Amino acid sequence: MLCYRRKTSFIGYYINGIKSRSIGVVKQCLTEENLKIAVDLFGLEDWKSMRCQVSIGNARERQPVFEMDVCNGLGKKEYSLPVDLLCKMNDSKIFFALGNDCYGIADLCEVSKRKENQAQDDLLIIEEEKAEADQALEEEKTTEAEVIHSINETESDILCDCLEPQPDKWEVFKKKYPILYPFRGQGPYVSIKPVDLQLLDEKYHKLTENSFLMHAFYQYRHMILGEYEQDGSTYFYVGVPGEFVKKEQESAAMFGFEGYEHSGDLGYYLYRVEL
C-alpha cells in the first residue's frame, strides 16, 4: 500500500509532570489502513530496565496499544496501529509509562479528515449491528476494556501537567514536591528522590552515580533540593543527611560536596547544582 504521510516525533521525558529532556524518537508512516510506528528509546537512565506500556490518547482517556522492553535505558519496538482506532481519538499523543510518575510523550501522526470520514462510514454499519449487544453487555458488567482505560485522578493530573506549557522550573518544584525548611533562616527546600535529579541541568544527571549521595539516600531514604543564600547571592543545593564526623566529611569532599549545614540532631551535606 502507498504511504501518504510520514512523521518523526521526539519523545519528551517528564518526571512528576516536569519536562526534563528528549529520550528518543518515534518514526511514523501512515498508509490507507495502518499507522506503522518505530520507537527508539535511548536517553533514559542506564539503570532503568522495565516493561513499558505504550498507549495513545490524552491525559484523561488513553488506549493501551502495546508493550516494549526497556533494558539499561534502551528500547526498540515496531508496531502497526489500525487507522480506524486513530480516527476515534482526537488531539492524541503517544504515552510511554516509565514508572514512578515518569512518562515519555510524543506527537501522534494525524489522520486526514477525508480518511476519518471514510473510516467512520465503514464502521457505521458494524456499530449499528452491535449496538444492542453492546448496550446489554454494559448493563451486565464492566468490560475488560473499560478497566484497562480507567485512569486514577492522580495519574491524570500528572499527565495534564505534562501537556501544559512548562513554567519556571523552581516554581514547579515547589508546587509538585513537599516543602521543607530544614535550616533556620534559609529555604524553602523540597523533598526529592534520585530520579528527580534528571530534572536538573544535564551536567548533573550523573549524580545518580555519585556513591556518597546514593549511599546517604538509601540509608536515610531522604534528600532535599533548594535555595541557599550566601554573600548576597542565591544558589541551589542538593542535600543528603549525614553526621558531622571526620570520616563522613572527608568522604563527602571527595564526591564534590562543598558544605555541611546543621539541622537539629542530624544535618545535611550540600552539593551545588543548577536547575
C-alpha positions in Angstrom: 0.0 0.0 0.0 1.1 3.6 -0.7 2.4 5.7 2.2 0.8 9.1 2.1 2.3 10.7 5.2 5.5 10.4 7.3 6.3 12.0 10.7 9.2 11.8 13.1 8.5 12.9 16.7 10.9 13.4 19.6 9.9 11.7 22.9 9.9 14.2 25.7 10.8 12.9 29.2 8.5 14.0 32.1 9.2 13.4 35.8 6.2 14.2 38.0 4.8 16.5 35.4 8.0 18.4 34.7 9.8 18.0 31.4 13.4 17.0 31.6 14.8 16.3 28.1 14.3 14.2 25.0 14.8 10.4 25.3 14.3 9.1 21.8 12.3 9.3 18.6 9.1 7.8 17.1 9.1 7.4 13.3 5.6 7.1 11.8 4.4 6.0 8.4 0.7 6.4 7.6 -0.9 4.2 4.9 -4.6 3.7 3.9 -5.1 1.1 6.6 -2.4 1.3 9.2 0.0 3.7 11.0 3.4 2.0 11.2 5.5 3.2 14.1 9.1 2.6 15.0 10.1 3.5 18.6 13.8 4.1 19.5 14.4 4.9 23.2 18.0 5.8 24.0 18.1 8.7 26.5 16.9 7.0 29.7 18.9 6.4 32.9 21.3 3.5 32.4 19.9 1.7 35.4 16.3 1.8 34.1 15.1 -1.7 32.9 11.4 -2.5 32.8 8.4 -3.5 30.7 6.9 -0.2 29.3 3.3 0.1 28.4 2.6 2.4 25.4 -0.8 4.0 24.8 -2.4 6.7 22.7 -4.9 9.3 23.7 -4.8 12.2 26.1 -4.4 12.8 29.8 -8.0 11.8 30.7 -8.5 8.9 28.3 -6.0 6.6 26.7 -6.0 3.3 24.8 -3.1 0.8 25.6 -1.7 -0.4 22.3 1.4 -2.4 23.0 4.3 -3.1 25.5 8.0 -2.8 24.9 11.1 -3.9 26.9 13.5 -1.3 28.2 16.9 -2.6 29.2 19.6 -0.4 30.6 17.9 2.7 29.4 17.5 1.5 25.8 14.5 0.1 23.9 13.3 -0.5 20.3 9.9 -1.6 19.0 8.0 -1.6 15.7 4.2 -1.8 15.6 1.2 -1.1 13.4 -2.0 0.6 14.5 -5.3 0.4 12.5 -6.4 3.7 11.1 -9.9 3.3 12.4 -8.5 3.4 16.0 -6.8 6.7 15.3 -10.0 8.2 13.8 -11.8 7.7 17.1 -9.3 9.7 19.1 -8.9 13.5 18.7 -5.8 15.5 19.7 -4.0 12.3 20.7 -0.4 11.7 21.7 1.8 8.7 22.3 2.4 7.9 26.0 5.2 5.7 27.5 4.6 4.7 31.1 8.1 4.6 32.6 7.4 4.1 36.3 7.5 6.4 39.4 5.3 9.1 37.8 7.7 9.2 34.8 6.4 9.4 31.2 7.6 9.7 27.7 5.3 11.7 25.4 5.5 12.1 21.6 3.2 13.7 19.0 1.0 11.3 17.1 0.6 11.4 13.3 -2.8 12.9 12.4 -5.3 11.2 10.1 -6.8 13.5 7.4 -10.4 14.5 7.6 -11.1 12.6 4.4 -9.7 9.4 5.8 -11.5 10.0 9.1 -14.9 10.3 7.4 -14.2 7.2 5.2 -13.3 5.1 8.3 -16.4 6.3 10.2 -18.6 5.4 7.2 -17.1 1.9 7.1 -17.7 1.4 10.8 -21.2 2.7 10.9 -22.9 -0.5 9.8 -20.9 -2.6 12.2 -21.6 -0.2 15.1 -25.4 -0.2 14.4 -25.5 -4.0 14.2 -23.7 -4.4 17.5 -25.4 -1.5 19.4 -28.0 -3.7 21.2 -25.4 -6.3 22.2 -23.0 -3.6 23.4 -25.8 -2.0 25.5 -26.7 -5.3 27.1 -23.0 -6.0 27.9 -22.6 -2.6 29.5 -25.6 -3.2 31.7 -24.5 -6.6 32.8 -20.8 -6.0 33.6 -17.8 -3.7 33.3 -15.9 -4.7 30.2 -12.2 -5.5 30.3 -11.5 -2.5 28.0 -13.2 -0.2 30.5 -11.0 -1.5 33.2 -7.9 -1.0 31.1 -8.9 2.5 30.1 -9.6 3.7 33.7 -7.0 6.2 35.0 -6.9 7.3 38.6 -7.1 11.0 39.3 -3.5 11.4 40.5 -2.1 9.9 37.3 -4.5 12.0 35.2 -3.5 15.2 36.9 0.2 14.5 36.4 -0.4 13.8 32.7 -2.4 17.1 32.4 0.6 18.9 33.8 2.9 17.2 31.3 0.9 18.6 28.4 0.8 22.1 29.8 3.4 24.7 28.9 6.3 24.4 31.3 6.7 27.4 33.7 9.7 28.4 35.8 11.2 25.1 36.9 11.8 26.0 40.5 8.2 27.2 40.9 7.1 23.8 39.5 9.3 22.0 42.0 7.7 24.0 44.9 4.3 23.1 43.6 4.9 19.4 43.0 7.1 18.4 45.9 6.7 18.6 49.7 8.1 21.8 51.1 10.6 21.8 53.9 12.5 24.4 55.9 15.4 22.3 57.3 17.7 25.3 58.1 16.8 28.3 60.2 16.6 31.5 58.1 17.0 29.6 54.8 14.7 27.9 52.3 12.4 26.7 51.1 13.6 23.2 50.2 11.7 20.4 48.6 12.0 16.6 49.3 13.1 14.7 46.2 14.2 11.2 45.1 17.2 10.2 42.9 15.1 10.0 39.8 14.2 13.7 40.2 17.9 14.6 39.7 17.2 14.1 36.0 15.2 17.4 36.1 18.4 19.4 36.9 20.7 20.8 34.3 22.1 18.0 32.1 25.6 18.1 33.6 24.1 16.9 36.9 22.3 13.9 35.6 25.1 11.6 36.6 24.6 12.5 40.3 22.7 9.2 40.4 26.2 7.6 40.1 27.6 9.6 43.0 28.4 7.0 45.6 28.2 9.3 48.6 24.9 10.8 47.6 23.2 7.4 46.8 24.6 5.8 49.9 23.2 8.6 52.1 19.8 8.5 50.3 19.4 4.7 50.7 20.5 4.9 54.4 18.0 7.7 55.3 15.5 7.4 52.4 15.6 11.2 52.1 17.2 14.0 50.2 16.5 17.7 49.6 16.8 20.4 46.9 16.5 24.1 47.5 17.8 27.6 47.7 20.6 28.8 49.9 21.5 32.4 50.3 25.2 33.3 50.8 27.1 36.5 50.5 24.1 38.2 48.9 23.7 35.5 46.2 21.2 32.7 45.9 22.4 29.2 45.0 20.7 25.8 44.6 21.9 22.8 46.5 21.1 19.1 46.7 21.4 17.9 50.3 21.7 14.5 51.8 21.5 13.6 55.5 24.7 12.8 57.4 26.6 13.1 60.6 29.2 15.8 61.1 32.1 13.5 61.7 35.6 13.5 60.2 35.2 10.3 58.2 32.0 11.5 56.5 33.4 15.0 56.0 36.4 13.5 54.1 34.2 11.2 52.0 31.7 14.0 51.2 34.5 16.3 50.0 35.9 13.5 47.7 32.5 13.3 46.0 32.0 17.0 45.4 30.0 18.1 48.4 31.2 21.5 49.4 29.5 22.2 52.7 27.5 21.0 55.7 24.6 22.6 57.4 23.3 21.5 60.8 19.6 20.8 61.2 18.7 19.6 64.6 20.4 16.3 65.6 21.3 15.5 62.0 22.4 17.8 59.3 22.9 17.8 55.5 25.9 17.6 53.2 25.3 20.1 50.3 26.2 19.8 46.6 25.7 22.9 44.5 23.7 22.5 41.3 21.8 24.4 38.6 18.3 23.8 37.5 
